[in-house]
Amino acid sequence: MSFRKVNIVILVLAVALFLLVLHHNFLSLSSLLRNEISDSGIVGLQPIDFVPNVPRHVVDGRQEEIPVVIAASEDRLGGAIAAINSIQHNTRSNVIFYIITLNGTADHLRSWLSSGALKSIRYKIVNFDTKLLEGKIKEDPDQGESIKPLTFARFYLPILVPSAKKAIYMDDDVIVQGDILALYNTPLKPGHAAAFSEDCDSTSAKVVIRGAGNQYNYIGYLDYKKERIRKLSMKASTCSFNPGVFVANLTEWKRQNITNQLEKWMKLNVEEGLYSRTLAGSITTPPLLIVFYQQHSTIDPMWNVRHLGSSAGKRYSPQFVKAAKLLHWNGHFKPWGRTASYTDVWEKWYIPDPTGKFSLIRRHMEISNVK
């Protein structure tokens, strides 16, 4: 064999050896990354979809990203769509939506988001694994939320939005009429992990609710006959707050282990029945009231004008509704249903379902009446 051929053979062997070493290192790195993810404690929350491409004229890439977290259940999907549409059309800020849902809803949601008016939004669909709630809630026919796992998604914000320092959470039964940037810029006091709208001092309470009594105080949500509740030394007359819209400082949330604290009270309620069974009827609100007792900031009350989903909402003037930055149909009557107040305002932002699975209930009623 000539000297030149020997050099070629050596070169080929050297290249082969290099590729083997490179492959080995790549496998080691992949294994390391898998271990880091599995050891992080992030269980049950898996990103399904992410659409980062937005036309350059829509947002300024230098702007701070505003994460907005919203849960989207199959039976209320139209609500989430309308909320997202209203936010997107009233801001030029760099908003990214984290839409929390269950696996069976993802395809339906994705097809709806791909329709004309929403094509430009940035979003991530995240699957919520109900195993996260095992041992923390129990079936109770008198407590409807116990079988609605997505109502607890707000407890897991740092996992849902892992890279953000701050985020907005809102329910699906809202319409945003102001620039979401103003809500995002709500100042939070040092040591506070969240800012809520307080029930007693809210604009909607002053305008609508007179003599509501303890329905809007802590005693409406917690059972003060239980020793564990009494030991907390929380005044029963303390004004409650509404957790349907809030701004979270996720750095502080993680530092204080807020999620772990909320889970602790969920488990204790399963064991001891700590929540009031008289007025409030919510099992999502009590853990938040306990954990954030005298440890939360407040948002501008016009950013959570509530009770549109109850008979009280009918008392709002059209001028007041128009001035509100955010309208919230909390209560039994939803704007896609039969008898909610100001459904025409909500429907302005609703985008019909291209699959036909979701439709407005009152439309069916109107058609039946015509026939």
C-alpha positions in Angstrom: 0.0 0.0 0.0 1.4 3.4 -1.0 2.2 6.1 1.6 -0.7 8.2 0.2 -3.2 5.5 0.6 -2.1 4.9 4.2 -2.7 8.6 4.9 -6.2 8.4 3.5 -7.0 5.4 5.6 -5.7 7.1 8.8 -7.8 10.2 7.9 -10.9 8.2 7.4 -10.4 6.4 10.7 -9.8 9.7 12.5 -13.0 11.2 11.1 -15.0 8.1 12.1 -13.5 8.3 15.6 -14.4 11.9 15.9 -18.0 11.3 14.8 -18.3 8.5 17.4 -17.1 10.8 20.2 -19.5 13.5 19.0 -22.4 11.1 19.0 -21.6 9.9 22.5 -21.4 13.4 23.8 -24.7 14.3 22.2 -26.4 11.3 23.8 -25.0 12.3 27.2 -26.2 15.9 26.8 -29.7 14.7 25.8 -29.8 12.4 28.8 -28.7 15.3 31.1 -31.4 17.6 29.7 -34.1 14.9 30.2 -33.0 14.4 33.8 -33.1 18.2 34.5 -36.6 18.4 33.2 -37.9 15.3 35.1 -36.2 16.4 38.3 -37.6 19.9 38.2 -40.9 18.9 39.8 -42.9 20.1 36.8 -45.5 17.4 36.5 -48.7 17.3 34.5 -48.3 20.6 32.7 -47.1 20.1 29.2 -46.9 22.6 26.3 -48.8 21.3 23.3 -48.6 24.1 20.9 -46.7 27.4 20.5 -47.2 30.0 17.8 -44.5 32.7 18.1 -44.8 34.3 14.7 -46.5 37.7 14.6 -46.3 40.2 11.8 -43.7 42.9 12.6 -46.3 45.7 12.3 -48.5 44.2 15.1 -46.0 44.5 18.0 -42.7 46.1 18.7 -40.2 43.2 19.4 -38.4 45.4 21.9 -41.4 45.6 24.1 -41.6 43.6 27.3 -43.6 40.4 26.8 -46.9 40.3 28.6 -48.0 36.8 29.6 -51.8 36.4 29.9 -53.0 33.1 31.4 -56.5 31.9 30.7 -58.2 28.5 31.1 -60.3 27.2 28.3 -62.7 24.3 29.0 -64.6 22.7 26.2 -68.0 23.8 27.3 -66.9 27.4 27.8 -64.5 27.7 24.8 -66.4 30.6 23.2 -65.8 32.7 26.4 -62.0 32.2 26.2 -62.0 33.1 22.5 -64.0 36.3 23.1 -61.7 37.3 25.9 -58.6 36.8 23.9 -60.0 38.7 20.9 -60.9 41.7 23.1 -57.4 41.8 24.6 -55.7 41.5 21.3 -57.7 44.3 19.6 -57.3 46.8 22.4 -53.5 46.8 22.8 -50.4 47.1 20.7 -48.3 45.5 23.4 -46.3 42.3 23.1 -48.9 39.9 24.5 -48.5 36.1 24.6 -51.5 34.0 25.6 -51.0 30.8 27.7 -54.2 28.9 27.2 -54.7 26.1 29.7 -56.9 23.3 28.6 -57.4 19.5 28.7 -56.0 17.2 26.0 -59.4 16.6 24.4 -60.0 20.3 23.8 -56.6 21.2 22.2 -57.6 20.4 18.5 -60.9 22.2 18.8 -59.1 25.2 20.3 -56.4 25.2 17.7 -58.8 25.2 14.8 -60.7 28.1 16.3 -57.6 30.1 16.9 -56.5 29.7 13.2 -59.7 31.5 12.1 -59.2 35.0 10.5 -59.4 37.4 13.4 -57.1 35.5 15.6 -54.4 34.4 13.2 -52.0 37.1 14.4 -52.0 36.2 18.1 -49.1 34.6 19.9 -50.1 31.7 22.1 -49.1 28.5 23.8 -51.6 25.8 24.5 -50.8 23.9 27.7 -52.3 20.6 28.8 -53.5 20.5 32.4 -53.1 17.1 33.9 -55.8 16.4 36.4 -53.5 14.1 38.4 -52.1 17.3 39.9 -55.3 17.6 41.9 -55.4 14.0 43.3 -56.0 14.1 47.0 -56.6 17.9 46.9 -60.2 18.1 45.9 -63.2 15.7 46.4 -66.4 15.2 44.5 -69.3 17.1 46.1 -72.6 17.7 44.4 -73.0 20.9 46.3 -69.6 22.3 45.2 -69.7 22.4 41.4 -66.1 23.5 41.1 -64.8 20.2 42.5 -65.3 18.6 39.1 -63.9 21.5 37.1 -60.1 21.0 37.4 -59.2 24.0 35.2 -60.5 26.4 37.9 -57.3 25.5 39.8 -54.9 26.3 36.9 -54.3 29.7 38.5 -52.6 28.0 41.5 -49.8 26.8 39.2 -48.7 30.0 37.4 -44.9 29.7 37.9 -45.1 26.3 36.1 -47.4 27.5 33.4 -45.2 30.5 32.6 -41.8 29.3 33.7 -39.6 32.0 32.2 -41.8 35.0 33.2 -41.3 37.3 36.2 -44.8 38.6 36.1 -48.1 37.5 34.6 -51.8 38.2 34.4 -54.4 35.6 35.1 -58.0 36.0 34.1 -61.2 33.9 33.9 -62.8 33.1 30.6 -66.0 35.1 31.3 -64.4 38.5 30.8 -64.1 41.2 28.1 -61.2 43.6 28.1 -62.0 47.1 26.9 -58.8 48.8 28.0 -55.1 48.3 27.1 -53.9 45.2 29.0 -50.6 47.0 29.5 -52.2 49.2 32.1 -53.3 46.2 34.1 -49.9 44.5 33.7 -48.2 47.7 35.1 -50.2 47.5 38.4 -47.7 48.2 41.1 -47.2 45.5 43.7 -45.9 46.3 47.1 -42.6 44.7 48.3 -43.3 41.1 49.5 -46.6 40.8 47.7 -46.9 38.0 45.2 -50.3 39.1 43.7 -52.7 42.0 43.3 -56.5 41.4 43.3 -59.7 43.5 43.3 -61.2 43.6 46.7 -64.9 42.9 47.0 -65.9 45.6 49.6 -64.0 48.4 48.0 -64.6 47.6 44.3 -66.4 50.1 42.1 -68.9 47.4 41.2 -69.7 46.8 44.9 -70.2 50.5 45.5 -72.4 50.9 42.4 -74.4 47.7 42.6 -74.1 45.8 45.9 -75.9 47.3 48.9 -76.1 45.4 52.1 -74.5 42.3 50.7 -73.3 41.4 54.2 -70.9 38.5 54.8 -71.1 37.2 51.2 -68.2 39.5 50.5 -66.3 38.8 53.7 -64.1 36.0 54.8 -66.8 34.4 56.8 -68.7 33.8 53.5 -65.9 31.4 52.4 -64.4 29.9 55.5 -66.0 27.9 58.3 -65.1 29.7 61.5 -66.5 26.9 63.6 -63.4 24.9 62.7 -60.6 25.2 65.1 -57.9 25.2 62.4 -59.6 28.3 60.9 -59.9 30.1 64.2 -56.2 29.5 64.9 -55.3 31.6 61.9 -56.6 34.7 63.7 -58.1 36.1 60.5 -61.0 38.5 61.2 -64.2 37.1 59.8 -65.3 40.6 58.7 -62.2 41.0 56.5 -63.1 41.9 53.0 -62.6 39.1 50.5 -61.2 39.6 47.0 -62.1 38.2 43.6 -59.5 35.8 42.1 -61.0 35.9 38.6 -58.6 38.6 37.5 -55.2 39.2 39.1 -51.6 40.3 38.5 -48.9 38.0 39.8 -45.3 38.7 40.7 -44.0 35.2 39.9 -40.5 35.8 41.4 -42.1 36.5 44.7 -44.7 33.7 44.2 -41.8 31.2 43.8 -39.8 32.6 46.7 -42.8 32.2 49.1 -43.8 28.8 47.6 -47.3 30.0 47.1 -48.3 27.0 45.1 -47.3 24.6 47.9 -49.2 26.7 50.4 -52.3 26.6 48.3 -52.1 22.8 47.9 -51.6 22.5 51.7 -55.0 24.1 52.3 -56.7 22.2 49.6 -55.6 18.9 51.2 -56.6 20.1 54.7 -60.1 21.0 53.4 -60.5 17.5 52.0 -59.6 16.1 55.4 -61.4 18.5 57.6 -64.0 20.5 55.6 -62.7 24.0 56.2 -64.7 26.0 53.7 -68.1 27.6 54.3 -71.1 25.7 52.8 -73.5 28.6 53.2 -72.9 31.5 50.9 -69.9 31.5 48.6 -70.0 28.0 47.3 -66.5 28.3 45.8 -63.6 25.9 46.6 -61.1 27.9 44.5 -61.3 31.1 46.5 -60.8 30.0 50.1 -57.2 28.8 49.8 -56.3 32.1 48.1 -58.0 34.1 50.8 -56.0 32.2 53.5 -52.6 32.4 51.8 -52.9 36.1 50.7 -54.5 37.3 53.9 -53.3 40.9 54.4 -50.5 40.0 51.9 -51.7 41.3 48.6 -51.8 44.5 46.6 -54.9 45.8 44.8 -55.8 46.4 41.2 -57.8 49.4 39.9 -61.4 48.3 40.5 -62.3 49.4 36.9 -60.1 46.5 35.8 -62.5 43.9 37.3 -66.1 45.2 37.1 -68.0 42.2 38.2 -71.5 40.7 38.8 -72.6 40.9 35.2 -73.4 37.3 35.5 -76.0 37.9 38.3 -79.1 40.0 38.6 -77.0 42.8 40.1 -75.4 43.4 36.7 -78.7 44.7 35.4 -78.3 47.8 37.6 -75.2 49.0 35.8 -75.8 52.0 33.6 -74.6 51.8 29.9 -72.2 54.7 30.6 -70.6 52.8 33.5 -70.3 49.6 31.4 -68.7 51.6 28.6 -66.1 53.1 30.9 -65.1 49.8 32.5 -61.6 48.5 31.5 -62.7 44.9 32.1 -66.1 43.4 32.4 -66.6 40.2 34.3 -69.7 38.0 34.0 -69.0 36.1 37.3 -72.2 34.5 38.6 -74.6 31.9 37.2 -75.5 33.7 34.0 -72.8 33.7 31.3 -72.9 36.0 28.3 -73.1 33.1 25.9 -76.1 31.8 27.8 -79.7 33.0 28.3 -80.1 35.9 30.7 -76.8 37.6 31.5 -76.6 41.4 31.4 -75.1 43.3 28.5 -74.6 40.3 26.3 -74.5 42.6 23.3 -71.2 44.0 24.6 -69.7 40.5 24.9 -71.0 39.4 21.6 -69.1 42.2 19.8 -65.9 40.2 20.5 -67.2 36.7 20.0 -65.9 34.9 16.9 -68.3 32.0 15.7 -66.8 28.6 16.0 -65.7 27.4 12.6 -66.4 23.8 13.6 -69.9 24.5 14.8 -69.4 22.7 18.1 -70.0 25.8 20.2 -73.0 28.0 19.7 -74.8 30.7 21.7 -77.6 29.2 23.7 -80.0 32.2 23.3 -79.8 31.9 19.5 -81.3 28.4 19.7 -84.0 29.9 21.9 -84.7 32.7 19.5 -85.0 30.3 16.6 -87.4 28.1 18.6 -89.5 31.1 19.4 -89.7 32.1 15.8 -90.8 28.6 14.7 
